[in-house]
Amino acid sequence: MRSDGRTLVSGGVRAGFVADRKRYVHLLLEEPCLARSAECDGNSTCRDGVCVSAQVPHADLCESSDCEKPEAGMAQGCAPTELSCAGECVARDSVRHCGACERDCSALPNLRRPARCAADGCVIEADACLPGHGDCNGVVEDGCETELTSAEHCGGCDLVCAPAVQLCAATHPVDPRERETGREYALPISIGRNVWIGAGAIVGDQAYVRERAVLGEGSVVGRGSAVDNDVSIGARVRIQTDVYVTADTIIEDDVFVGPGVCMTNDSTMARHDESYPVVGPRLRRACRVGGGVVLCPAVEIGEEAFIAAGAVVTRDIAPRAVAMGVPARVVREVGDEDLLERWR
């Protein structure tokens, strides 16, 4: 019989329920047991100092206002942080049984390293996909399902490339015998979401083009260069090797940027609050910036201006001015014979 509506006393054995966060386990309690030495009956085992029944309890012994049936996969005898899979208790956050039996995060396709288990589900890290693949549909169960070679996913998820765009992701081996075999060594290109790449543009191997950038038609981003977020690059721009184009930079049509140029956008070097605007350089139409030049935040390089190699530009340069030195100073004007119209 029940002594208090909750505990049933029968034959000197006390059968009861323990409610924890609206879950319950069926307890057969004779005496508190020791984990390694207790003698529990054949239908129970010793867990946390008590004999825990392996049988499913009767619902009519549990008051519905106080407790409810266990969640699916939480069998009797397993802790709340465990699952009962094939007769064994396994951790709910294990990679091979992530939140459910046989939900294997290590078996998802096209990953170079396994997904991790979090909040009872597999999670694919941003850089876990094999080169040339992406998780574009957001469905974890099919892994990195999309090959990033189509017009709709051109080098990145939802990245639309215009006709004749070239994404150069491989270099030929140095050994002539290996070149004859047709083998190529793939090198990564990283292109963020919502990027626009115009017709005939070229992005070199190991380059990095971040989200919301615009690359105009016929422009080139050289090997190993980084184009940060929210950058606007016009048509027929030539960005050479190992250039850093900082966020919020504007580069107009027909600009030349030499190798190793570094652009900056934060005069405080991160010592500011969220209201402080970061502003990159403005490179106006047909200007030319030599190798190794440093452009300070918000400087404007005027139309058809010429910046000599190695200069550090700390203030605006007028149109058609020739500037050099550290800091850069104007030394003369670009002659008519050097204007772009003479060399088209």
C-alpha positions in Angstrom: 0.0 0.0 0.0 1.0 3.7 -0.2 1.7 5.5 3.1 1.7 9.0 1.7 0.4 8.7 -1.9 4.0 8.6 -3.1 5.7 5.6 -1.4 4.5 2.0 -1.7 5.5 -0.3 1.2 5.3 -4.0 0.5 7.0 -7.0 2.2 9.6 -4.9 4.0 10.9 -3.5 0.6 10.4 0.3 0.1 9.7 1.2 -3.6 9.7 4.9 -4.4 10.4 7.6 -7.0 12.9 10.3 -7.1 11.9 13.3 -9.2 14.7 15.5 -10.6 13.8 18.2 -13.1 10.6 16.3 -14.0 12.5 13.0 -14.6 12.2 9.9 -12.4 13.9 6.7 -11.7 12.4 3.6 -10.1 14.2 2.8 -6.9 14.2 -0.5 -5.1 15.6 0.5 -1.7 16.4 -2.1 1.0 19.5 -0.4 2.4 21.9 2.2 1.1 24.4 0.3 -1.1 28.0 0.7 -1.8 28.9 1.1 -5.4 31.3 -1.8 -5.6 30.0 -4.1 -2.8 26.2 -3.9 -2.5 24.0 -6.9 -3.1 21.1 -5.6 -5.2 18.4 -7.9 -6.6 18.5 -9.3 -10.1 16.5 -6.4 -11.6 18.6 -3.6 -10.2 22.1 -2.3 -9.9 23.9 0.0 -7.5 24.2 3.6 -8.7 25.0 6.6 -6.5 24.5 4.6 -3.3 21.1 3.1 -4.1 19.7 0.2 -6.0 18.3 1.4 -9.3 15.8 -0.7 -11.1 16.5 -1.6 -14.7 12.8 -2.1 -15.4 10.4 0.6 -16.7 8.3 1.7 -13.8 4.5 1.8 -13.9 3.1 5.2 -14.8 0.3 4.8 -12.3 2.8 4.9 -9.4 3.9 8.4 -10.4 1.9 11.5 -9.7 1.6 13.4 -13.1 1.9 16.8 -11.4 5.3 15.9 -10.0 7.1 13.8 -12.6 6.9 12.6 -16.2 8.3 9.7 -18.2 11.9 9.8 -19.2 13.0 11.4 -22.4 13.5 9.1 -25.4 16.9 7.4 -25.2 17.2 7.9 -21.4 16.6 4.4 -20.2 16.5 3.3 -16.6 19.8 2.8 -15.0 21.6 5.6 -16.9 22.4 9.0 -15.6 20.7 12.1 -17.0 23.9 12.9 -18.9 24.0 9.4 -20.5 22.2 7.4 -23.1 21.4 3.7 -23.1 22.8 2.4 -26.5 23.1 -1.3 -27.2 22.7 -2.1 -23.5 25.5 0.3 -22.4 25.4 3.7 -20.9 27.3 6.2 -23.0 27.8 10.0 -22.6 25.2 12.1 -24.5 28.0 14.4 -25.8 30.1 11.7 -27.2 31.1 12.2 -30.9 29.7 8.7 -31.9 26.4 9.1 -30.0 25.7 12.8 -30.0 22.4 13.4 -28.3 21.0 10.1 -29.7 22.3 6.6 -30.3 24.3 6.1 -33.5 24.3 9.9 -34.3 28.0 9.8 -35.4 29.6 13.2 -35.8 32.8 11.6 -37.0 31.1 10.0 -40.1 29.8 13.2 -41.8 31.1 13.4 -45.4 33.7 15.8 -46.9 35.2 16.9 -43.6 38.9 17.1 -43.0 38.3 16.8 -39.3 35.3 15.4 -37.4 32.4 17.7 -36.4 32.1 18.2 -32.6 29.1 17.4 -30.4 27.3 20.3 -28.6 23.8 20.7 -27.3 22.8 17.1 -28.4 23.8 17.9 -32.0 26.7 17.8 -34.4 28.4 21.1 -35.1 30.6 21.7 -38.2 33.3 24.3 -37.6 33.8 27.0 -40.2 37.1 25.6 -41.5 36.3 21.9 -41.1 35.2 21.2 -44.7 37.6 19.7 -47.3 39.0 22.2 -49.8 36.5 22.8 -52.5 33.5 21.9 -50.4 31.1 23.7 -48.1 28.1 23.3 -45.9 25.8 25.5 -47.9 22.4 24.1 -47.0 22.8 24.2 -43.2 21.9 20.6 -42.8 24.5 19.1 -40.5 23.6 15.4 -41.3 24.9 15.5 -44.9 28.2 17.3 -43.9 29.9 19.5 -46.4 27.6 18.6 -49.2 28.3 21.3 -51.8 31.1 21.4 -54.3 32.2 25.0 -54.6 32.7 25.0 -58.3 29.3 25.8 -59.7 28.1 29.2 -60.8 25.8 29.4 -57.7 28.6 28.4 -55.3 31.7 29.8 -57.0 34.5 29.4 -54.4 32.1 29.9 -51.5 28.5 29.2 -50.4 26.0 31.5 -52.3 28.9 33.2 -54.0 27.8 34.1 -57.6 30.6 34.5 -60.1 30.1 36.2 -63.5 31.2 34.4 -66.7 34.9 33.8 -67.3 35.9 34.3 -63.7 39.1 32.4 -62.8 39.7 31.1 -59.3 43.3 29.9 -59.3 43.6 27.3 -56.6 46.5 25.2 -57.7 50.2 25.5 -58.6 52.2 23.2 -60.8 54.9 21.0 -59.2 58.5 22.2 -59.6 59.8 18.8 -60.7 59.4 18.5 -64.5 58.6 14.7 -64.1 55.7 15.5 -61.8 54.4 18.2 -64.1 54.2 15.6 -66.9 51.9 13.5 -64.9 49.3 16.3 -64.8 49.3 16.5 -61.0 48.6 19.8 -59.4 48.9 20.8 -55.7 45.7 22.5 -54.5 46.2 25.6 -52.4 43.3 27.2 -50.5 41.4 30.3 -51.6 39.0 31.8 -49.0 36.0 33.8 -50.2 33.4 35.0 -47.8 29.6 35.2 -48.2 27.8 37.8 -50.3 30.9 38.6 -52.4 30.4 39.9 -55.9 33.0 39.0 -58.6 32.7 40.6 -62.0 33.2 39.0 -65.4 36.8 38.1 -66.3 38.1 38.7 -62.8 41.0 36.6 -61.5 41.6 35.6 -57.8 45.1 34.1 -57.4 45.9 31.0 -55.2 46.2 31.5 -51.4 44.2 34.8 -51.8 41.6 35.8 -49.3 38.4 37.8 -50.2 36.1 38.5 -47.3 32.4 39.0 -47.0 30.5 41.7 -48.8 33.6 42.6 -51.0 33.1 43.7 -54.6 35.6 42.9 -57.3 34.9 44.5 -60.6 35.1 43.0 -64.0 38.6 42.2 -65.4 40.3 42.9 -62.1 43.0 40.8 -60.6 43.8 39.9 -56.9 47.3 38.5 -56.8 48.6 35.4 -55.1 48.5 35.6 -51.3 46.7 38.9 -51.1 44.0 39.6 -48.6 40.9 41.7 -49.4 39.1 42.5 -46.2 35.3 42.9 -45.6 33.3 45.7 -47.2 35.9 46.6 -49.8 34.9 48.0 -53.2 37.3 47.3 -56.1 36.5 48.7 -59.5 37.1 47.3 -63.0 40.5 46.5 -64.5 42.3 46.9 -61.1 45.6 45.2 -60.7 46.4 44.1 -57.1 49.8 42.3 -57.1 51.1 39.6 -54.7 50.9 39.8 -50.9 48.8 43.0 -50.7 46.6 43.8 -47.7 43.5 45.7 -48.6 41.9 46.7 -45.3 38.2 46.9 -44.6 36.2 49.9 -45.9 38.7 50.7 -48.6 37.6 52.0 -52.0 39.6 51.3 -55.1 38.3 52.9 -58.3 38.7 51.7 -61.9 42.2 51.1 -63.5 44.2 51.4 -60.3 47.6 49.6 -59.9 48.6 48.4 -56.5 52.1 47.0 -56.3 53.3 43.9 -54.4 53.4 44.1 -50.6 51.3 47.3 -50.2 49.7 47.6 -46.8 46.6 49.6 -46.2 45.3 50.6 -42.7 42.0 51.9 -41.3 42.3 52.5 -37.6 44.5 55.3 -36.3 43.8 54.3 -32.6 44.9 50.7 -33.2 41.8 49.3 -31.5 41.7 51.8 -28.6 38.2 53.0 -29.2 34.6 52.1 -28.6 32.0 50.8 -31.1 31.0 54.3 -32.2 34.4 55.0 -33.7 34.4 54.7 -37.5 37.2 52.8 -39.2 37.9 54.2 -42.6 40.3 52.7 -45.2 42.1 54.6 -47.9 40.5 55.9 -51.1 42.4 55.2 -54.3 40.9 57.2 -57.1 40.8 56.3 -60.8 44.0 55.3 -62.5 46.3 56.1 -59.6 49.4 53.9 -59.1 50.9 52.7 -55.8 54.3 51.2 -55.8 55.6 48.1 -54.0 55.9 48.2 -50.2 53.9 51.4 -49.8 52.0 51.9 -46.5 48.7 53.8 -46.7 47.5 55.3 -43.4 43.7 55.4 -42.5 41.4 57.5 -44.7 44.1 58.9 -46.9 43.0 59.7 -50.5 45.3 59.1 -53.4 44.1 61.4 -56.2 43.2 60.4 -59.8 46.3 59.5 -61.9 48.6 60.1 -58.8 51.9 58.1 -58.5 53.2 56.8 -55.2 56.9 55.7 -55.3 57.9 52.3 -53.8 58.4 52.2 -50.0 56.6 55.5 -49.3 54.5 55.9 -46.1 51.5 58.0 -47.0 50.1 59.9 -44.0 48.0 62.6 -45.8 46.0 63.1 -49.0 47.9 63.1 -52.3 46.5 65.4 -55.0 45.5 64.2 -58.5 48.5 63.7 -60.9 51.0 64.2 -58.0 54.2 62.2 -57.7 55.0 61.4 -54.1 57.8 59.5 -52.4 59.6 59.2 -49.1 58.8 58.7 -45.4 56.5 60.4 -44.9 55.5 60.8 -48.5 56.0 64.3 -50.0 55.0 65.5 -53.5 58.1 66.1 -55.7 56.5 66.7 -59.1 53.5 66.1 -61.3 52.6 63.2 -63.6 53.3 64.3 -67.2 50.7 64.1 -70.0 52.7 61.3 -71.6 52.1 59.0 -68.6 48.4 59.4 -68.3 46.3 56.3 -68.8 44.7 57.5 -72.0 48.0 57.3 -73.7 48.5 53.6 -72.8 45.1 52.0 -73.4 
